[in-house]
């Protein structure tokens, strides 16, 4: 629809990709500490009660950095593929399939 209204590919990217990028970054920053807390609670609640012996719950801090980096790289790949797909749509095709 934005093609029909005369937006350029860079403007479409600014509208959609930039806003979802903010959501992805905020989501990753919120999710990683939450998952850390949840994993420690699950480890303590389940494994300590169901298993005999002692297994320490230790997670390398670098794991969190790698998790966020992989999330951002995956999002960047998806965003680039979406922008490539948008740039291939012609205005005439967009007018024909306006729904």
Order of alpha helices (4+ residues) and beta strands (2+ residues): alpha-alpha-alpha-alpha
